[in-house]
């Protein structure tokens, strides 16, 4: 197969890879470096503080969040995407990673475009009207079967490619310590309040880590901080090494989400260390967690507490094996590579 000229287009919110938080940016980095290692000619369109062995085309000096902008400030990203598509004839394929932004430009170019839907809009979100407008000519990659099946608009050319992760930093630990863990950005839908309730009622220690974005500072102060004590601790946003150590030492990840999570990298990251997952049956959870083998898929606090009590029944080796066979960055790169060639063949 011929080597391809690939444009990877990241949103400008954070650097690629992210310094701390940023699941989408981490996936973009894995794809960029993975395709570069396979010999493809890759150009990463991202913020100027991004790092890559491929070509970097920066549109702003640093991530928009570091510049003080908040979610919803789309203007820089629109300019960013318009710049990419003006260069479309330089590439065999353009891969967009910020939901529907690239669809606005795709009809102006002949180069095949693939859009990965990293965050599913809610049913009431007006973005679905954009997908409906482009449903017959957009190429859309979902990151789980659940995300695809529950999508409000059925896009004709749609595919499922699971997220992958870099296994190197995530070491296996067969002997955890005496705490449970919750990891995510601080927001109600990520289940942080419920995780605290489960830990308190089960009588176990809970360590929590994640980013508090400006719009969630009041929520954290009012809803989370009053519950903190020596057994319920919030560690803030951690470095990768600190995060891996946290996962590896935990008896399980508590993930009682309150939304249809499209994928949930924290689940695969935990399992990569051998740490099982106790999560609510929402979104991709039953696809990623094998109930009774790599954790427990539960429906409420009562079932979660029962799962906490029997977590030692899970073999930590099975958790890591699950990730190695399904969710590595190498598997993800290979699956996207097959998809690229398929789209190019369809073009002919």
NORJOPE-V903365 format. One line per field, one symbol per residue. ss: DSSP state (H for helix, E for strand, - for the rest). phi: phi as a letter, one per 20 degrees, with the letter a starting at -180 (. if undefined). psi: psi as a letter, one per 40 degrees, with the letter a starting at -180 (. if undefined). Layout:
# NORJOPE-V903365
ss->???
phi->???
psi->???
This chain:
# NORJOPE-V903365
ss->----EEEEE-------------HHHHHHHHHHHHHHH---EEEEEE--------EEEE----------------HHHHHHHHHHHH-HHH--EEEE------HHHH-----EEEEEE---------HHHHHHHH----EEEE--HHHHH-------EEEE----E-------------EEEEE----HHH-HHHHHHHHHHH--EEEEE----HHHHHHHHHHHHHH----EEE-----HHHHHHHHHHEEEEEE---------HHHHHHHH---EEEEE----HHHH--E---EEEE--HHHHHHHHH-HHH--HHHHHHHHHHH-EHHHHHHHHHHHHHHHHHHH-
phi->.ffdeddddefefcfdfffcfqfffffgfgfffffffenfeddeeaffefcbeeeddedcfbgfffenedgoeefffffgfffgffdgfecebdddcclegfffdffecefgcddeefcfffgeffgffffffdfecedddedafgfffeffdeegecbccffccefgfeeecfcfedcdcccrffagfemffffffffffemdecdcbredfgfdffgffeddgfefbfddcdenedffffffffgfeefaeebefcbegfbngfffffffenefcdcffclegffeeegncdqcecdbfgfffffgfdfffeeffffffgfgeccefffffffffffgffffffff
psi->iiiihhhhhiiediihiidcigdddddddddddddddeeihhhhhaieeihieahhhididiidddeeiihegeddddddddddededeeidihhhfgbeddddedeeiehihhhhgdhhiidehedddddddedeeihhhieidddddehdhhhdgiihhiiiihedegihhegiafiiihhiihideefddddddddddefihhhiiihhideedddddddddeehadehiheahiidddddddddeidihhggifighdcgddddddddeehihhiigibededdhhhedeahhieadddddddddfdedhhdddddddddedfiddddddddddddddddddd.
